[in-house]
Amino acid sequence: MADAWRANGKTPLDRETVLGVVGLPLLECIVRLAPEEPTERHEALRDSYVANWTRKRESGELEEPMYAGALEALDELEKAGWLLGISTGKSRRGLDSVLKTHPLDGRFVTYQTSDVSRGKPHPEMLLSAMDETGADKSATAMIGDTTFDILMARNAGTYAVGVDWGYHPTDELWAAGAHAVISDFGDLPETLNALVRGERP
């Protein structure tokens, strides 16, 4: 984002401000970060962002590591019979790039991205995921690290589980309506089971 701002003659914003919009579709992020700019400037900033992102990915500069415990948690959830899906503010191309980088191929039964569905916090991605898989909202949870994830889940009528190691502070996740907030991926399976049983995690 800083590269995009510089490419368009603008002073880059501070990191905390930029992280505050992570999770939204890219163009909406830019509109929120530069509300004073006209539409054509928003589009120019978006195009610069995409160009810089692509350059960094192709040159090997871009790193998107997995959080500790993520694969183990996915293994446990799969063994317990949970259907796994992705709802992300990324485009499908961006998501595919991440999936190729990590041992995640074949783990997910539905992929919802911002270029085929309305972005968070609108519930369309979660509603589409449930339609595709036949899942019932009473046994569905969105796990995320932003308030937009939590709000999307609440708007869709599913459980909302926040994680405290991501982009938005824990108190904001609770304020957005999280049913639970975890501090370790290892806590996720039992947290989900407790929610479905109607218990407080």
BELDA-V894211 format. One line per field, one symbol per residue. phi: phi as a letter, one per 30 degrees, with the letter a starting at -180 (. if undefined). A space follows every 10 residues. Layout:
# BELDA-V894211
phi = ???
This chain:
# BELDA-V894211
phi = .ddddddcic deddeddddd cejdeedded dddbdddded dedddddded dddddddddi ddbbdddeid ddddeddddd jddcbbbbdd dddddedddd dbdcdidcca bcbdcbbddd dddedddddd ddcidcddbb bccacbdddd ddddddicdb ccbcccdcde ddddddjeda bccaeddded dddddddicd d
